[in-house]
Structures are given as structure tokens and as C-alpha cells.
Amino acid sequence: MVTAPNRPQPRLGAHMSIAGGLPRAIDRAEVTGCEALQIFTKSSNQWRARPLSETELHQFRERASVTKIGPIVAHASYLINLASPENNLWNRSIAALEEELRRADALGLDGLILHPGAYTTSNELDGLKRIGKGIAEVFTRYSDGTALLLLENTAGQGTVLGYQFEQLRSIIDLLNGTNRVGVCLDTCHLVGAGYDIISADGQNLVFESFNTIIGFDRLKAFHLNDSKKPLGSRLDRHEHIGKGYLGIEPFRQLLKDERFSTVPMLLETAKQQKTPPTIIEADTMDLENLALLKRLRDK
């Protein structure tokens, strides 16, 4: 699609560590040159979440305001599985999702990104129904939330749901089309699931299909990741920008597409080094990936 002159441009950012406290994620984003940001609000691999103090909440909101980094979204814990047929896990997932939405609102975040879940020993239809029922229960318990719940498309490995646009649409329909739900599209996951966004014509067709089935009005974020695995692999293996099966041109096309000029685009690529909680410095690969994306966007 031809871009209009002086159009808005998508804000670029990355996932940043909250080690040392949530405000440090914004500090890391600032030194990295992020315009938007993704975080965890708690450990991604633990059910327990430490309480957020009023001081930490205030400092986070203040740093976000001062730096003007945004939108800021969180990614929900990987332990949450609303498609599970096992009631203990399903109920625990509902409670965890509610808590994460409350934390997102307390921090003033724009959204919370969620992997829909895996049906494990049941089937696709039952899994989708469990997801819809679980989210509906969360929204009933927490009816006045403001952060959007963003369903992330998946690569479709194993029994993981959400790899087809139709599956995401089904979940939205099960929630009666609520405006509390949006979508985050991951480029690596699209390729893994068999959506050809690698060729120029293929990318246009994929997004036309998305608009028909779900609608661009629900598209609230992109995860920009290259893929270590080929088209249709059904595997979720992130690679640095331009170094995988997508290459450079699909990202250039995406960044120049005027339909997505106001949709934040966030890196989830591997870090080069692990930084101690007391240190605020930019990761080498984050700098390289962001610089490349900015060149593709700005030229």
C-alpha cells in the first residue's frame, strides 16, 4: 500500500526487564531509544505476584509521563491457560488474569497481551469455549477495568489455540463482541501458522483476511520478530530482524503500511546480555534491531 506524505508513523519499542522494580523498565526503554514499551508486571513463570506499592506505582506513572514513552502494554504470565480442561488450572488462570488486569490498570497501562491457551486433552471447540467462558468470568469479576485484553495470535504448536484468525474471532464472538478485547499480531507467529507475510502480495492478502474476519479496529499492537523456522512450521522461534525466514522487506512493507501507522510495534527478540537489576543500560541487540526498524520506517 502506498503511504501518504507526513502520515503518522508506528511507535517502535521492545520488551524490557522489570528487574530492580517496574520503573526501571522505563529507564531501560529510554536509554534504548524506545518509543513504546512492553513489560511483565510480575514474574512470567510464577503464579505469585508481589504487591505493588503506592510509591512504585507513582514512580512508574511519573516516568512514563516524563519520558512520553507509550503506549505501554504488559504481557500476561505464560502459566495462564484458559483453554485447559482441568478445572484447578482453569480457575487458577482466571484468578491470575484478573490480577494481571488489575495491575495493568494500577500502572496506567494501555493493554494486557494474552496467549489464548492450549486445549491439551480436550479438543479445539471445547478449548475455545473454555477461553471465552474464562474471560467472561474475569470481566464479570472485574467489570470496570480500562486496560484492553489483547489476544495474541500463536504459531499453533501442539494444541495451542489462536493460530487462525477464525479462532480469535470465535473467542471475541463468545464474549458478545465486547470492546474490552483487542488483538496483538506477532509476525513470527503468523509465519509459523502458515500466513504468508513474507511476499508483498501475500502480506496484503493476509491483512485483508484479518480485516474481513476480525477487523483493523481491534488490532492494537504488533510484535515484530523474525522467524528461525519456515512458513507453516507451526513453531514459535523468534529471530532478530532480517536474520530469519522473513528477511528485511516484509518489515519495511509493514512499517510503511498506512493502515498500521498508529499501531505500536514491539520487539520480542533475544537479549545479548543479562543486566543486573542495579544497572540501566541498553542491550546491544535491542539497539541493533531498533535502529534497523527505524531506518526502514523513516526512509
DORO-782112 format. One record per residue: residue in one letter; x, y, z of N, C-alpha, C in turn. Coordinates in nm, 2 decimals. Example, Ala and Ser with C-alpha at 12.3 -4.5 7.8 and 13.67 -1.06 7.14 Angstrom:
% DORO-782112
  type      nu      nv      nw     cau     cav     caw      cu      cv      cw
     A    1.32   -0.57    0.78    1.23   -0.45    0.78    1.32   -0.33    0.78
     S    1.28   -0.22    0.71    1.37   -0.11    0.71    1.29    0.00    0.79
//
This chain:
% DORO-782112
  type      nu      nv      nw     cau     cav     caw      cu      cv      cw
     M    0.08   -0.12    0.00    0.00    0.00    0.00    0.09    0.12    0.00
     V    0.06    0.22   -0.08    0.13    0.35   -0.09    0.11    0.43    0.03
     T    0.21    0.49    0.09    0.20    0.57    0.21    0.18    0.71    0.18
     A    0.10    0.78    0.26    0.07    0.92    0.24    0.19    1.00    0.30
     P    0.22    1.12    0.24    0.32    1.20    0.30    0.28    1.26    0.44
     N    0.39    1.27    0.52    0.37    1.32    0.66    0.26    1.25    0.74
     R    0.24    1.12    0.71    0.15    1.05    0.79    0.20    1.01    0.92
     P    0.12    0.98    1.02    0.17    0.93    1.15    0.26    0.80    1.12
     Q    0.35    0.78    1.21    0.43    0.66    1.20    0.42    0.57    1.32
     P    0.42    0.44    1.30    0.41    0.35    1.41    0.52    0.37    1.52
     R    0.48    0.37    1.64    0.58    0.39    1.75    0.65    0.25    1.78
     L    0.78    0.26    1.78    0.86    0.13    1.79    0.91    0.12    1.94
     G    0.92   -0.01    1.98    0.98   -0.03    2.11    1.01   -0.18    2.13
     A    1.03   -0.22    2.25    1.07   -0.36    2.28    1.02   -0.40    2.42
     H    1.03   -0.52    2.45    1.01   -0.57    2.58    1.13   -0.55    2.67
     M    1.10   -0.49    2.79    1.21   -0.45    2.88    1.19   -0.52    3.01
     S    1.31   -0.56    3.07    1.31   -0.62    3.20    1.26   -0.53    3.31
     I    1.19   -0.58    3.41    1.15   -0.51    3.53    1.24   -0.54    3.65
     A    1.35   -0.60    3.63    1.44   -0.63    3.73    1.48   -0.50    3.81
     G    1.47   -0.50    3.94    1.51   -0.39    4.02    1.39   -0.30    4.04
     G    1.27   -0.33    3.99    1.15   -0.25    4.01    1.09   -0.21    3.87
     L    0.96   -0.19    3.87    0.89   -0.16    3.74    0.94   -0.03    3.68
     P    0.97    0.08    3.76    1.01    0.20    3.69    1.14    0.18    3.61
     R    1.22    0.08    3.65    1.35    0.06    3.58    1.33    0.01    3.43
     A    1.21   -0.05    3.41    1.18   -0.09    3.27    1.17    0.03    3.18
     I    1.11    0.14    3.23    1.10    0.26    3.16    1.24    0.33    3.14
     D    1.32    0.32    3.24    1.46    0.37    3.23    1.54    0.30    3.12
     R    1.52    0.17    3.12    1.59    0.09    3.02    1.53    0.12    2.88
     A    1.40    0.14    2.87    1.34    0.17    2.74    1.39    0.31    2.69
     E    1.41    0.40    2.78    1.46    0.53    2.75    1.60    0.53    2.69
     V    1.69    0.46    2.76    1.83    0.46    2.71    1.84    0.37    2.58
     T    1.74    0.29    2.55    1.74    0.21    2.43    1.69    0.28    2.31
     G    1.61    0.39    2.34    1.55    0.47    2.23    1.41    0.42    2.20
     C    1.35    0.35    2.29    1.21    0.30    2.27    1.11    0.42    2.27
     E    1.01    0.41    2.18    0.90    0.50    2.18    0.78    0.44    2.24
     A    0.77    0.31    2.24    0.67    0.23    2.31    0.73    0.12    2.39
     L    0.65    0.05    2.47    0.72   -0.05    2.56    0.62   -0.16    2.60
     Q    0.68   -0.28    2.62    0.61   -0.39    2.68    0.69   -0.44    2.80
     I    0.62   -0.48    2.90    0.68   -0.53    3.02    0.60   -0.65    3.07
     F    0.65   -0.72    3.17    0.57   -0.81    3.26    0.55   -0.72    3.39
     T    0.43   -0.74    3.45    0.41   -0.67    3.58    0.45   -0.76    3.69
     K    0.49   -0.88    3.67    0.53   -0.98    3.77    0.61   -1.08    3.70
     S    0.67   -1.18    3.77    0.74   -1.29    3.71    0.65   -1.36    3.62
     S    0.70   -1.39    3.50    0.62   -1.45    3.39    0.60   -1.60    3.42
     N    0.68   -1.66    3.50    0.68   -1.80    3.52    0.65   -1.84    3.67
     Q    0.58   -1.75    3.74    0.54   -1.78    3.87    0.39   -1.73    3.89
     W    0.31   -1.80    3.97    0.18   -1.76    3.99    0.17   -1.65    4.09
     R    0.26   -1.65    4.19    0.26   -1.55    4.29    0.30   -1.41    4.23
     A    0.24   -1.31    4.28    0.28   -1.17    4.24    0.30   -1.09    4.36
     R    0.41   -1.02    4.37    0.44   -0.94    4.48    0.35   -0.81    4.47
     P    0.30   -0.76    4.58    0.22   -0.64    4.58    0.30   -0.52    4.52
     L    0.23   -0.43    4.46    0.29   -0.31    4.40    0.26   -0.20    4.50
     S    0.36   -0.13    4.55    0.35   -0.03    4.65    0.30    0.10    4.58
     E    0.24    0.19    4.66    0.19    0.32    4.60    0.31    0.40    4.55
     T    0.43    0.38    4.61    0.55    0.45    4.57    0.59    0.40    4.43
     E    0.59    0.27    4.41    0.64    0.22    4.29    0.54    0.25    4.17
     L    0.41    0.25    4.21    0.31    0.28    4.11    0.32    0.43    4.07
     H    0.35    0.52    4.16    0.36    0.66    4.13    0.49    0.68    4.05
     Q    0.60    0.62    4.09    0.72    0.64    4.01    0.71    0.59    3.87
     F    0.64    0.48    3.85    0.62    0.42    3.72    0.54    0.52    3.63
     R    0.43    0.56    3.68    0.34    0.65    3.61    0.42    0.79    3.58
     E    0.49    0.83    3.67    0.56    0.96    3.65    0.67    0.94    3.55
     R    0.75    0.83    3.55    0.85    0.81    3.45    0.79    0.80    3.31
     A    0.67    0.73    3.30    0.60    0.72    3.17    0.56    0.86    3.12
     S    0.51    0.94    3.21    0.47    1.07    3.17    0.59    1.16    3.13
     V    0.70    1.16    3.20    0.82    1.24    3.17    0.88    1.20    3.04
     T    0.90    1.07    3.02    0.97    1.02    2.90    0.88    1.02    2.78
     K    0.74    1.02    2.80    0.65    1.02    2.69    0.66    0.89    2.61
     I    0.71    0.78    2.68    0.71    0.65    2.62    0.57    0.59    2.62
     G    0.52    0.55    2.51    0.39    0.49    2.51    0.34    0.46    2.37
     P    0.24    0.38    2.35    0.17    0.30    2.45    0.26    0.21    2.53
     I    0.22    0.17    2.65    0.29    0.07    2.73    0.19   -0.04    2.75
     V    0.23   -0.16    2.72    0.14   -0.28    2.74    0.22   -0.38    2.83
     A    0.15   -0.47    2.89    0.21   -0.58    2.96    0.18   -0.71    2.89
     H    0.26   -0.81    2.91    0.24   -0.94    2.87    0.20   -1.03    2.99
     A    0.09   -1.10    2.97    0.04   -1.19    3.08    0.14   -1.31    3.10
     S    0.13   -1.36    3.22    0.21   -1.48    3.26    0.19   -1.60    3.16
     Y    0.29   -1.67    3.13    0.29   -1.78    3.04    0.22   -1.90    3.11
     L    0.20   -1.90    3.24    0.13   -2.01    3.31   -0.02   -2.01    3.29
     I   -0.08   -1.90    3.25   -0.22   -1.89    3.24   -0.26   -1.97    3.12
     N   -0.36   -2.06    3.14   -0.42   -2.14    3.03   -0.57   -2.15    3.04
     L   -0.64   -2.06    2.98   -0.78   -2.06    2.99   -0.85   -2.16    2.90
     A   -0.77   -2.23    2.82   -0.83   -2.34    2.74   -0.83   -2.47    2.81
     S   -0.76   -2.48    2.92   -0.74   -2.61    2.99   -0.87   -2.67    3.03
     P   -0.88   -2.81    3.01   -1.00   -2.88    3.06   -0.99   -2.91    3.21
     E   -0.87   -2.89    3.26   -0.85   -2.92    3.41   -0.90   -2.80    3.49
     N   -1.00   -2.83    3.58   -1.06   -2.72    3.65   -0.97   -2.64    3.74
     N   -0.88   -2.71    3.81   -0.80   -2.64    3.90   -0.71   -2.54    3.83
     L   -0.65   -2.58    3.72   -0.57   -2.49    3.64   -0.65   -2.38    3.58
     W   -0.77   -2.41    3.53   -0.86   -2.31    3.46   -0.90   -2.21    3.56
     N   -0.94   -2.25    3.68   -0.98   -2.15    3.79   -0.86   -2.06    3.83
     R   -0.74   -2.13    3.84   -0.62   -2.05    3.88   -0.59   -1.95    3.77
     S   -0.61   -1.99    3.65   -0.58   -1.90    3.54   -0.67   -1.78    3.54
     I   -0.80   -1.80    3.57   -0.90   -1.69    3.58   -0.85   -1.59    3.69
     A   -0.82   -1.64    3.80   -0.78   -1.56    3.91   -0.65   -1.48    3.87
     A   -0.56   -1.55    3.81   -0.43   -1.48    3.77   -0.46   -1.37    3.66
     L   -0.54   -1.40    3.57   -0.57   -1.30    3.46   -0.64   -1.18    3.53
     E   -0.73   -1.20    3.62   -0.80   -1.09    3.68   -0.69   -1.00    3.76
     E   -0.60   -1.07    3.83   -0.50   -0.99    3.90   -0.41   -0.91    3.80
     E   -0.38   -0.97    3.69   -0.29   -0.90    3.59   -0.36   -0.78    3.53
     L   -0.49   -0.79    3.51   -0.56   -0.68    3.45   -0.57   -0.57    3.56
     R   -0.59   -0.60    3.68   -0.59   -0.50    3.79   -0.45   -0.43    3.80
     R   -0.35   -0.51    3.79   -0.21   -0.45    3.80   -0.19   -0.36    3.68
     A   -0.23   -0.40    3.56   -0.22   -0.32    3.44   -0.29   -0.18    3.46
     D   -0.41   -0.18    3.52   -0.48   -0.06    3.54   -0.41    0.03    3.65
     A   -0.36   -0.04    3.75   -0.30    0.04    3.86   -0.17    0.11    3.80
     L   -0.11    0.05    3.70    0.01    0.11    3.64   -0.03    0.21    3.53
     G   -0.15    0.22    3.49   -0.19    0.30    3.38   -0.16    0.25    3.24
     L   -0.15    0.12    3.23   -0.11    0.06    3.10   -0.23    0.06    3.00
     D   -0.19    0.05    2.87   -0.30    0.05    2.77   -0.36   -0.09    2.74
     G   -0.28   -0.19    2.77   -0.33   -0.32    2.74   -0.25   -0.43    2.81
     L   -0.31   -0.55    2.81   -0.25   -0.67    2.86   -0.26   -0.78    2.75
     I   -0.15   -0.83    2.71   -0.14   -0.93    2.60   -0.15   -1.07    2.65
     L   -0.23   -1.15    2.60   -0.26   -1.29    2.65   -0.25   -1.39    2.54
     H   -0.17   -1.50    2.56   -0.18   -1.62    2.48   -0.31   -1.69    2.51
     P   -0.39   -1.72    2.41   -0.53   -1.77    2.44   -0.53   -1.90    2.52
     G   -0.43   -1.99    2.49   -0.43   -2.12    2.57   -0.42   -2.24    2.48
     A   -0.40   -2.36    2.55   -0.39   -2.49    2.48   -0.49   -2.58    2.54
     Y   -0.56   -2.65    2.45   -0.67   -2.74    2.50   -0.62   -2.87    2.55
     T   -0.50   -2.91    2.53   -0.43   -3.03    2.59   -0.51   -3.16    2.56
     T   -0.59   -3.21    2.65   -0.65   -3.34    2.63   -0.80   -3.33    2.59
     S   -0.85   -3.21    2.56   -0.98   -3.19    2.51   -0.98   -3.18    2.36
     N   -1.05   -3.08    2.30   -1.05   -3.05    2.16   -1.06   -2.90    2.13
     E   -1.04   -2.87    2.01   -1.04   -2.72    1.97   -1.16   -2.65    2.01
     L   -1.28   -2.71    1.98   -1.41   -2.64    2.01   -1.42   -2.62    2.16
     D   -1.40   -2.72    2.24   -1.41   -2.71    2.38   -1.31   -2.61    2.44
     G   -1.19   -2.61    2.38   -1.09   -2.52    2.43   -1.13   -2.38    2.40
     L   -1.18   -2.35    2.29   -1.23   -2.21    2.26   -1.34   -2.17    2.35
     K   -1.43   -2.26    2.38   -1.54   -2.23    2.47   -1.49   -2.20    2.61
     R   -1.39   -2.28    2.65   -1.33   -2.25    2.79   -1.26   -2.12    2.79
     I   -1.20   -2.08    2.69   -1.13   -1.95    2.68   -1.24   -1.84    2.69
     G   -1.34   -1.85    2.61   -1.45   -1.75    2.62   -1.52   -1.74    2.75
     K   -1.54   -1.85    2.81   -1.61   -1.86    2.94   -1.52   -1.80    3.05
     G   -1.39   -1.83    3.04   -1.29   -1.78    3.14   -1.28   -1.63    3.14
     I   -1.26   -1.58    3.01   -1.25   -1.43    3.00   -1.38   -1.36    3.05
     A   -1.49   -1.42    3.01   -1.62   -1.36    3.06   -1.63   -1.36    3.21
     E   -1.58   -1.46    3.27   -1.58   -1.47    3.42   -1.49   -1.36    3.48
     V   -1.37   -1.34    3.42   -1.28   -1.23    3.46   -1.35   -1.10    3.45
     F   -1.41   -1.07    3.33   -1.48   -0.94    3.31   -1.60   -0.92    3.41
     T   -1.66   -1.03    3.45   -1.77   -1.02    3.55   -1.71   -0.98    3.68
     R   -1.60   -1.04    3.72   -1.54   -1.02    3.85   -1.48   -0.88    3.85
     Y   -1.43   -0.83    3.74   -1.36   -0.70    3.73   -1.43   -0.63    3.61
     S   -1.54   -0.57    3.65   -1.62   -0.51    3.54   -1.59   -0.37    3.50
     D   -1.51   -0.31    3.58   -1.48   -0.17    3.55   -1.33   -0.15    3.50
     G   -1.27   -0.25    3.45   -1.13   -0.24    3.40   -1.12   -0.15    3.28
     T   -1.01   -0.09    3.26   -0.99    0.00    3.15   -0.88   -0.05    3.05
     A   -0.78   -0.13    3.10   -0.68   -0.18    3.01   -0.74   -0.29    2.92
     L   -0.71   -0.28    2.79   -0.77   -0.38    2.70   -0.70   -0.51    2.72
     L   -0.78   -0.62    2.70   -0.72   -0.75    2.69   -0.69   -0.78    2.54
     L   -0.56   -0.80    2.51   -0.52   -0.82    2.37   -0.49   -0.97    2.35
     L   -0.57   -1.04    2.27   -0.54   -1.18    2.23   -0.43   -1.18    2.13
     E   -0.33   -1.26    2.16   -0.21   -1.27    2.07   -0.23   -1.40    1.98
     N   -0.21   -1.38    1.85   -0.21   -1.49    1.76   -0.09   -1.58    1.79
     T   -0.10   -1.71    1.77    0.01   -1.80    1.80    0.06   -1.88    1.68
     A    0.16   -1.95    1.69    0.22   -2.03    1.58    0.14   -2.16    1.56
     G    0.07   -2.20    1.67   -0.01   -2.33    1.66    0.06   -2.45    1.69
     Q    0.16   -2.44    1.77    0.24   -2.56    1.81    0.15   -2.65    1.90
     G    0.15   -2.78    1.88    0.08   -2.87    1.97   -0.07   -2.84    1.96
     T   -0.13   -2.82    2.08   -0.27   -2.80    2.09   -0.30   -2.65    2.12
     V   -0.20   -2.56    2.10   -0.22   -2.42    2.13   -0.32   -2.36    2.03
     L   -0.41   -2.28    2.09   -0.51   -2.22    2.01   -0.48   -2.07    1.98
     G   -0.55   -2.01    1.88   -0.52   -1.87    1.84   -0.43   -1.86    1.72
     Y   -0.40   -1.97    1.65   -0.32   -1.96    1.54   -0.39   -1.92    1.41
     Q   -0.52   -1.93    1.41   -0.61   -1.89    1.30   -0.69   -1.77    1.34
     F   -0.71   -1.68    1.24   -0.79   -1.56    1.27   -0.93   -1.60    1.31
     E   -0.98   -1.71    1.25   -1.11   -1.76    1.28   -1.12   -1.80    1.43
     Q   -1.02   -1.85    1.49   -1.02   -1.89    1.63   -1.03   -1.76    1.72
     L   -0.95   -1.66    1.68   -0.96   -1.54    1.76   -1.10   -1.48    1.75
     R   -1.15   -1.48    1.63   -1.29   -1.43    1.61   -1.39   -1.51    1.69
     S   -1.37   -1.64    1.70   -1.47   -1.72    1.78   -1.46   -1.67    1.93
     I   -1.34   -1.65    1.98   -1.33   -1.60    2.12   -1.41   -1.47    2.14
     I   -1.38   -1.38    2.05   -1.45   -1.25    2.05   -1.60   -1.26    2.05
     D   -1.65   -1.35    1.96   -1.79   -1.37    1.95   -1.85   -1.43    2.07
     L   -1.77   -1.52    2.14   -1.82   -1.58    2.26   -1.83   -1.48    2.37
     L   -1.77   -1.37    2.36   -1.77   -1.26    2.45   -1.87   -1.15    2.40
     N   -1.95   -1.18    2.31   -2.06   -1.09    2.26   -1.99   -0.97    2.20
     G   -1.87   -0.98    2.14   -1.81   -0.87    2.07   -1.77   -0.75    2.16
     T   -1.74   -0.78    2.29   -1.71   -0.68    2.38   -1.59   -0.59    2.33
     N   -1.60   -0.46    2.36   -1.49   -0.37    2.32   -1.38   -0.37    2.42
     R   -1.38   -0.46    2.52   -1.27   -0.48    2.61   -1.16   -0.57    2.55
     V   -1.18   -0.63    2.44   -1.09   -0.72    2.38   -1.04   -0.67    2.24
     G   -0.90   -0.68    2.23   -0.84   -0.64    2.10   -0.75   -0.76    2.06
     V   -0.66   -0.73    1.96   -0.57   -0.83    1.91   -0.43   -0.78    1.90
     C   -0.33   -0.86    1.93   -0.19   -0.83    1.91   -0.14   -0.93    1.81
     L   -0.08   -0.89    1.69   -0.03   -0.98    1.59    0.12   -0.99    1.60
     D    0.17   -1.11    1.61    0.31   -1.14    1.61    0.35   -1.19    1.48
     T    0.45   -1.13    1.42    0.50   -1.16    1.28    0.56   -1.30    1.27
     C    0.64   -1.34    1.37    0.69   -1.47    1.38    0.58   -1.58    1.38
     H    0.48   -1.55    1.47    0.37   -1.65    1.49    0.29   -1.66    1.36
     L    0.27   -1.55    1.29    0.20   -1.55    1.16    0.27   -1.65    1.06
     V    0.40   -1.63    1.05    0.47   -1.72    0.96    0.47   -1.87    1.01
     G    0.48   -1.89    1.13    0.48   -2.03    1.18    0.34   -2.09    1.16
     A    0.24   -2.01    1.17    0.10   -2.06    1.15    0.06   -2.08    1.00
     G    0.15   -2.03    0.91    0.13   -2.05    0.77    0.07   -1.93    0.69
     Y    0.07   -1.82    0.76    0.03   -1.69    0.69    0.15   -1.63    0.62
     D    0.14   -1.62    0.49    0.25   -1.57    0.41    0.25   -1.42    0.41
     I    0.33   -1.36    0.51    0.35   -1.22    0.51    0.49   -1.19    0.46
     I    0.56   -1.29    0.40    0.69   -1.28    0.35    0.69   -1.21    0.22
     S    0.61   -1.26    0.13    0.59   -1.19    0.00    0.50   -1.07    0.01
     A    0.53   -0.97   -0.08    0.45   -0.85   -0.07    0.30   -0.88   -0.10
     D    0.27   -0.95   -0.20    0.13   -0.99   -0.23    0.07   -1.07   -0.12
     G    0.15   -1.16   -0.06    0.10   -1.25    0.04    0.06   -1.17    0.17
     Q    0.15   -1.07    0.20    0.12   -0.99    0.32   -0.01   -0.91    0.30
     N   -0.03   -0.85    0.18   -0.15   -0.78    0.16   -0.27   -0.87    0.18
     L   -0.27   -0.99    0.12   -0.38   -1.08    0.13   -0.40   -1.12    0.28
     V   -0.30   -1.14    0.35   -0.31   -1.18    0.49   -0.39   -1.08    0.57
     F   -0.35   -0.95    0.55   -0.41   -0.84    0.63   -0.55   -0.81    0.58
     E   -0.57   -0.83    0.45   -0.71   -0.82    0.40   -0.80   -0.93    0.47
     S   -0.75   -1.05    0.48   -0.82   -1.16    0.55   -0.84   -1.12    0.70
     F   -0.74   -1.07    0.76   -0.76   -1.03    0.90   -0.87   -0.92    0.92
     N   -0.87   -0.83    0.83   -0.97   -0.72    0.84   -1.11   -0.78    0.81
     T   -1.12   -0.87    0.72   -1.25   -0.93    0.69   -1.30   -1.01    0.81
     I   -1.21   -1.09    0.87   -1.25   -1.18    0.98   -1.26   -1.11    1.12
     I   -1.17   -1.03    1.15   -1.16   -0.96    1.28   -1.19   -0.81    1.27
     G   -1.12   -0.75    1.18   -1.13   -0.60    1.17   -1.01   -0.53    1.22
     F   -0.96   -0.43    1.15   -0.85   -0.35    1.19   -0.88   -0.27    1.32
     D   -1.01   -0.24    1.35   -1.04   -0.17    1.47   -1.00   -0.24    1.59
     R   -0.98   -0.37    1.59   -0.94   -0.45    1.70   -0.78   -0.47    1.71
     L   -0.71   -0.43    1.61   -0.57   -0.45    1.60   -0.50   -0.34    1.68
     K   -0.44   -0.37    1.80   -0.39   -0.27    1.89   -0.24   -0.27    1.91
     A   -0.17   -0.38    1.86   -0.03   -0.39    1.88    0.03   -0.50    1.78
     F    0.15   -0.48    1.74    0.23   -0.58    1.67    0.35   -0.62    1.76
     H    0.38   -0.75    1.75    0.51   -0.80    1.79    0.60   -0.82    1.67
     L    0.71   -0.75    1.66    0.79   -0.76    1.54    0.91   -0.86    1.57
     N    0.90   -0.98    1.52    1.00   -1.08    1.54    1.02   -1.15    1.40
     D    1.15   -1.17    1.37    1.17   -1.26    1.25    1.16   -1.40    1.30
     S    1.16   -1.50    1.21    1.13   -1.64    1.25    1.25   -1.73    1.21
     K    1.29   -1.81    1.31    1.40   -1.91    1.28    1.35   -2.03    1.20
     K    1.22   -2.04    1.19    1.16   -2.16    1.13    1.08   -2.11    1.00
     P    1.06   -2.20    0.90    1.00   -2.15    0.78    0.85   -2.14    0.79
     L    0.79   -2.09    0.68    0.64   -2.07    0.67    0.57   -2.20    0.69
     G    0.47   -2.20    0.78    0.39   -2.32    0.81    0.46   -2.42    0.90
     S    0.56   -2.39    0.97    0.63   -2.48    1.06    0.55   -2.51    1.18
     R    0.46   -2.43    1.22    0.38   -2.44    1.35    0.47   -2.43    1.47
     L    0.59   -2.36    1.45    0.68   -2.35    1.56    0.71   -2.20    1.59
     D    0.72   -2.17    1.72    0.74   -2.03    1.77    0.89   -2.01    1.81
     R    0.97   -1.96    1.71    1.11   -1.95    1.74    1.15   -1.81    1.69
     H    1.16   -1.71    1.78    1.19   -1.58    1.74    1.34   -1.56    1.69
     E    1.35   -1.47    1.59    1.49   -1.44    1.54    1.50   -1.29    1.53
     H    1.62   -1.24    1.53    1.65   -1.10    1.51    1.60   -1.05    1.38
     I    1.57   -0.92    1.37    1.51   -0.87    1.25    1.60   -0.88    1.13
     G    1.55   -0.94    1.02    1.62   -0.96    0.90    1.71   -1.08    0.89
     K    1.72   -1.16    1.00    1.81   -1.27    1.01    1.74   -1.41    1.01
     G    1.61   -1.41    0.98    1.53   -1.53    0.97    1.46   -1.55    0.84
     Y    1.35   -1.62    0.84    1.28   -1.65    0.71    1.20   -1.53    0.66
     L    1.18   -1.43    0.74    1.11   -1.31    0.69    1.20   -1.23    0.61
     G    1.32   -1.20    0.66    1.41   -1.11    0.60    1.37   -0.96    0.62
     I    1.43   -0.87    0.54    1.41   -0.73    0.57    1.28   -0.68    0.51
     E    1.25   -0.71    0.39    1.15   -0.64    0.31    1.01   -0.66    0.37
     P    0.97   -0.77    0.43    0.83   -0.77    0.50    0.82   -0.67    0.61
     F    0.93   -0.64    0.68    0.92   -0.54    0.79    0.91   -0.40    0.73
     R    0.98   -0.38    0.62    0.97   -0.25    0.56    0.83   -0.22    0.51
     Q    0.77   -0.32    0.45    0.63   -0.31    0.40    0.53   -0.29    0.51
     L    0.55   -0.36    0.62    0.46   -0.34    0.73    0.48   -0.21    0.80
     L    0.60   -0.16    0.81    0.62   -0.03    0.87    0.57    0.09    0.79
     K    0.57    0.07    0.66    0.52    0.17    0.56    0.37    0.16    0.53
     D    0.30    0.06    0.59    0.16    0.04    0.56    0.08    0.14    0.64
     E    0.01    0.23    0.57   -0.06    0.34    0.64   -0.18    0.29    0.72
     R   -0.22    0.17    0.70   -0.33    0.11    0.78   -0.28    0.09    0.93
     F   -0.15    0.08    0.95   -0.10    0.05    1.08   -0.01    0.16    1.13
     S   -0.03    0.28    1.08    0.06    0.39    1.12    0.04    0.43    1.27
     T   -0.07    0.40    1.33   -0.09    0.43    1.47   -0.08    0.31    1.56
     V   -0.04    0.19    1.51   -0.04    0.07    1.59    0.11    0.05    1.64
     P    0.13    0.05    1.77    0.27    0.03    1.82    0.32   -0.11    1.78
     M    0.45   -0.11    1.76    0.52   -0.23    1.71    0.64   -0.26    1.81
     L    0.64   -0.38    1.86    0.73   -0.41    1.98    0.81   -0.53    1.95
     L    0.94   -0.52    1.97    1.04   -0.63    1.96    1.02   -0.73    2.08
     E    1.04   -0.85    2.05    1.05   -0.96    2.15    1.17   -1.05    2.12
     T    1.27   -0.99    2.06    1.39   -1.07    2.02    1.48   -1.09    2.14
     A    1.57   -1.19    2.13    1.66   -1.22    2.24    1.75   -1.11    2.28
     K    1.78   -1.10    2.41    1.88   -1.00    2.45    2.02   -1.06    2.44
     Q    2.11   -0.97    2.42    2.25   -1.01    2.40    2.32   -1.04    2.54
     Q    2.28   -0.96    2.64    2.34   -0.98    2.77    2.24   -0.97    2.88
     K    2.26   -1.03    2.99    2.18   -1.02    3.11    2.23   -0.91    3.20
     T    2.15   -0.81    3.23    2.19   -0.69    3.30    2.15   -0.70    3.45
     P    2.24   -0.68    3.54    2.20   -0.68    3.69    2.09   -0.58    3.71
     P    2.00   -0.61    3.81    1.89   -0.52    3.84    1.94   -0.37    3.87
     T    2.06   -0.35    3.92    2.10   -0.22    3.95    2.16   -0.14    3.84
     I    2.17   -0.21    3.72    2.24   -0.15    3.61    2.13   -0.11    3.50
     I    2.14    0.01    3.45    2.05    0.06    3.35    2.13    0.08    3.22
     E    2.12   -0.01    3.13    2.20    0.01    3.00    2.12   -0.06    2.89
     A    2.15   -0.01    2.77    2.08   -0.06    2.65    2.14   -0.20    2.61
     D    2.06   -0.29    2.57    2.11   -0.42    2.52    2.16   -0.40    2.38
     T    2.27   -0.46    2.34    2.33   -0.44    2.21    2.24   -0.48    2.10
     M    2.17   -0.60    2.11    2.08   -0.64    2.01    1.95   -0.56    2.00
     D    1.90   -0.51    2.11    1.79   -0.42    2.11    1.82   -0.29    2.03
     L    1.94   -0.24    2.05    1.99   -0.12    1.98    1.99   -0.15    1.83
     E    2.05   -0.27    1.79    2.07   -0.30    1.65    1.93   -0.32    1.58
     N    1.84   -0.40    1.65    1.71   -0.42    1.59    1.63   -0.30    1.58
     L    1.63   -0.21    1.68    1.55   -0.09    1.68    1.60    0.01    1.57
     A    1.74    0.02    1.56    1.80    0.11    1.46    1.76    0.06    1.32
     L    1.76   -0.07    1.30    1.72   -0.12    1.17    1.57   -0.09    1.14
     L    1.49   -0.11    1.23    1.34   -0.08    1.21    1.32    0.07    1.19
     K    1.39    0.15    1.26    1.37    0.29    1.24    1.41    0.34    1.11
     R    1.52    0.28    1.06    1.57    0.31    0.92    1.46    0.27    0.82
     L    1.41    0.15    0.84    1.31    0.10    0.74    1.18    0.19    0.75
     R    1.15    0.24    0.87    1.03    0.32    0.88    1.05    0.46    0.83
     D    1.16    0.52    0.86    1.18    0.66    0.83    1.23    0.70    0.70
     K    1.29    0.60    0.62    1.34    0.64    0.49    1.23    0.65    0.39
//
